[in-house]
Amino acid sequence: MSRKIVLATGNKGKVAELSQLLSPLKINIIPQSEFDVPEVAETGTTFVENAIIKARHAAKITGLPAIADDSGLAVDALGGAPGVYSARYAGSNASDSDNIDKLLHSLNDIEPARRQARFLCVLVYMRSADDPTPIICQGEWHGEITHERCGESGFGYDPVFWVEQKQCTSAQLSKEQKNALSHRGQALQQLLVKLSTDLD
């Protein structure tokens, strides 16, 4: 019998990635949208704070354990921006394309040697809304920002995130390649290890 865990996101890309990566644990990942869980204000100033806010909110409303992810892009030349505001960098209703446009515009005059960036991911697992010791896992993926979009896969900033090791953007990687390298993949591998002992 598979356990049910609510995933505190409405982002279809994240639901697909997390479900695939957690499949070895026979966990049934259900997006919070299936429970009509409303979005919660991400008032934290760090990825950890926002992930805990989202996980607690989903667990409280559904009564199920919850996994929340807060992730984003930090660009060195922009002082770490867009950071926790990655999803709404170009405004509260911004599309991925809007956010990429703003990012490329912000980096317009930045030479290639200074376009380093990191994708960061924090995953939080809360057994209940009142869980005093949530499991927290973090991953980082280093790359640089290209001058133009390339690739059709992935979501978010993937089309402009250059992966040196593969000589292509994140949006040109297969799902398997991305999961093996990415910030979310790294955090998930940590979560798999911790959950496998926690769920015994």
WOWOPE-V458422 format. One record per backbone hydrogen bond with DSSP energy under -0.5 kcal/mol. CO is the residue of the C=O (numbers start at 1). NH is the residue of the N-H. E is the energy in kcal/mol with one decimal. If there is no record, write none. Layout:
BEGIN
CO,NH,E
CO,NH,E
END
This chain:
BEGIN
3,5,-0.5
3,28,-4.1
5,30,-2.5
6,8,-0.6
6,67,-2.5
7,9,-2.5
7,32,-2.2
9,32,-0.6
9,33,-0.5
10,12,-0.7
11,15,-2.2
12,16,-2.4
13,17,-2.2
14,18,-2.9
15,19,-2.5
16,20,-2.1
17,21,-2.2
18,22,-2.1
19,23,-0.5
20,23,-0.8
22,25,-1.7
22,27,-0.7
23,26,-1.9
26,3,-1.0
27,29,-1.0
28,5,-2.2
28,30,-0.6
29,31,-0.5
30,7,-2.6
31,34,-1.9
32,35,-1.7
32,37,-2.0
33,36,-1.3
36,38,-0.5
41,43,-1.5
46,50,-2.0
47,51,-2.4
48,52,-2.3
49,53,-2.3
50,54,-2.3
51,55,-2.5
52,56,-2.7
53,57,-1.9
54,58,-2.2
55,59,-2.5
56,60,-2.4
57,61,-1.9
58,62,-2.3
59,63,-2.2
65,6,-2.5
66,126,-2.8
67,8,-2.9
68,124,-2.8
70,122,-2.4
72,120,-3.0
73,75,-0.5
73,83,-2.4
74,76,-0.6
74,118,-2.4
75,78,-1.4
75,80,-2.4
76,79,-1.9
78,81,-1.3
81,75,-2.5
82,85,-2.2
83,86,-1.9
85,88,-1.0
86,89,-1.0
88,91,-1.6
91,94,-1.7
95,99,-2.3
96,100,-2.4
97,101,-2.5
98,102,-2.2
99,103,-2.3
100,104,-2.9
101,105,-2.2
102,106,-2.6
103,107,-1.5
105,108,-1.3
107,110,-2.1
109,111,-0.6
111,114,-2.2
112,115,-1.6
115,145,-2.5
116,76,-1.6
116,77,-0.5
117,143,-2.7
118,74,-3.0
119,141,-2.4
120,72,-2.2
121,139,-2.4
122,70,-2.6
123,137,-2.7
124,68,-2.4
124,126,-0.5
125,135,-2.2
126,66,-2.5
128,131,-1.6
135,125,-2.5
137,123,-2.9
139,121,-2.3
141,119,-2.8
143,117,-2.7
144,162,-3.5
155,158,-1.7
157,160,-2.0
158,161,-1.3
158,170,-0.7
158,171,-1.5
159,150,-1.3
160,146,-2.3
160,162,-0.8
161,170,-2.2
162,144,-1.2
162,164,-0.8
163,166,-1.0
163,167,-1.3
163,168,-1.3
168,163,-3.3
169,172,-1.9
170,173,-1.2
171,152,-0.7
171,153,-2.6
174,178,-2.7
175,179,-2.8
176,180,-1.6
177,181,-1.2
178,181,-0.6
178,182,-3.3
182,186,-2.5
183,187,-2.3
184,188,-2.5
185,189,-2.2
186,190,-1.8
187,191,-2.3
188,192,-3.1
189,193,-1.7
190,194,-2.3
191,195,-3.4
192,196,-2.3
193,197,-1.1
194,198,-2.1
195,199,-3.1
197,200,-0.6
END
